[in-house]
Amino acid sequence: MMESNSTSVAAAFEMLLEEIEAEIDFVNQAGARALERGHYDKANEAIAQAKQLTDFRDKADALRREWENLFAREEDEEDTEARATRRNLGRLRRGQRTREEAVYRPILEALQALGGRAQVNEVLDHVLEIMRSTLRDVDFEPLTSDPDMPRWKNTAQWARKAMVKKGLLRNDSPRGFWEISAAGVRFLHNGGG
């Protein structure tokens, strides 16, 4: 039998589908806010975008199922324990893990407490202390693609990437360091998030 890395690909599909679900949630919330405020054009735009995202998610899910079917014969040859492990690689249901947006403020608070710039592990240690009581059990579970990486830490790293795009963190920090931007300080002081 030929060796494959199908488990890592399955985990990648899991993460992709989780992120698409989070984006759908974000667009749905934005649409609901627009509707509440009477901004019907924006609400309609959000509805259209949510439909596109949902269609895209369905295509990605179909590809995930197709991938799993490619390895169905190989799975039949594996022992019972390995089959059970692979079967448990399905994606989390929406809302099970802490969302990236919930980590923005703790990251900014950690950076501010650390003088505005710090090494990634130092920031993440502070974030964990800030969020320990609000993180869910599933957030402490390891990623299937990296057994040494708890899900909350992966979420924080994705949050950091989004925060750089939003201008809340600097994009020119040295490798291995996170640094708050002027916009991040304003966000924190103005009660953002």
FENPE-V854300 format. One record per residue. N is the residue number from 1. RES is the residue in one small letter. OMEGA is omega as a letter, one per 40 degrees, with the letter a starting at -180 (none if undefined). NEAR is the number of other C-alpha atoms within 12 Angstrom. Layout:
# FENPE-V854300
n	res	omega	near
N	RES	OMEGA	NEAR
N	RES	OMEGA	NEAR
This chain:
# FENPE-V854300
n	res	omega	near
1	m	a	10
2	m	i	9
3	e	i	10
4	s	i	13
5	n	a	16
6	s	i	25
7	t	i	29
8	s	i	21
9	v	i	26
10	a	i	34
11	a	i	30
12	a	i	26
13	f	i	31
14	e	a	31
15	m	i	33
16	l	a	26
17	l	i	30
18	e	a	31
19	e	i	33
20	i	i	30
21	e	i	32
22	a	i	32
23	e	i	29
24	i	i	28
25	d	a	26
26	f	a	24
27	v	i	27
28	n	i	26
29	q	i	19
30	a	i	24
31	g	i	27
32	a	i	23
33	r	i	19
34	a	i	20
35	l	i	19
36	e	a	13
37	r	i	13
38	g	i	13
39	h	a	16
40	y	i	17
41	d	i	15
42	k	i	22
43	a	i	23
44	n	i	21
45	e	i	20
46	a	i	28
47	i	i	26
48	a	a	18
49	q	i	22
50	a	i	27
51	k	i	20
52	q	a	18
53	l	i	25
54	t	i	25
55	d	i	17
56	f	i	21
57	r	i	26
58	d	i	18
59	k	i	18
60	a	i	25
61	d	i	26
62	a	i	16
63	l	i	21
64	r	i	29
65	r	i	21
66	e	i	17
67	w	a	22
68	e	i	29
69	n	i	16
70	l	a	17
71	f	a	26
72	a	a	17
73	r	i	14
74	e	a	21
75	e	i	24
76	d	a	19
77	e	a	14
78	e	i	17
79	d	a	12
80	t	a	12
81	e	i	13
82	a	i	16
83	r	i	20
84	a	i	14
85	t	a	17
86	r	a	28
87	r	a	21
88	n	a	17
89	l	a	26
90	g	a	26
91	r	i	29
92	l	i	27
93	r	a	17
94	r	i	20
95	g	a	20
96	q	a	20
97	r	i	33
98	t	a	33
99	r	a	33
100	e	a	34
101	e	i	27
102	a	a	26
103	v	a	37
104	y	a	40
105	r	i	33
106	p	i	34
107	i	i	51
108	l	i	45
109	e	i	36
110	a	a	34
111	l	i	36
112	q	i	28
113	a	a	21
114	l	i	24
115	g	i	18
116	g	i	26
117	r	a	29
118	a	i	28
119	q	a	21
120	v	a	25
121	n	i	21
122	e	i	23
123	v	a	35
124	l	i	35
125	d	i	23
126	h	i	27
127	v	i	35
128	l	i	28
129	e	i	17
130	i	a	23
131	m	a	26
132	r	a	20
133	s	a	13
134	t	i	20
135	l	a	28
136	r	i	19
137	d	a	16
138	v	i	22
139	d	a	28
140	f	i	25
141	e	i	23
142	p	i	20
143	l	i	30
144	t	a	29
145	s	a	24
146	d	a	18
147	p	i	14
148	d	a	14
149	m	i	18
150	p	a	25
151	r	a	32
152	w	a	34
153	k	i	36
154	n	i	30
155	t	i	36
156	a	a	38
157	q	i	29
158	w	i	27
159	a	i	32
160	r	i	37
161	k	i	24
162	a	a	24
163	m	i	31
164	v	i	26
165	k	a	17
166	k	i	20
167	g	a	22
168	l	i	32
169	l	a	36
170	r	i	28
171	n	a	21
172	d	i	16
173	s	i	18
174	p	a	13
175	r	i	13
176	g	i	17
177	f	i	24
178	w	a	37
179	e	i	38
180	i	i	38
181	s	i	28
182	a	i	19
183	a	i	21
184	g	i	35
185	v	i	28
186	r	i	20
187	f	a	25
188	l	a	24
189	h	i	15
190	n	i	11
191	g	i	13
192	g	i	19
193	g	none	20
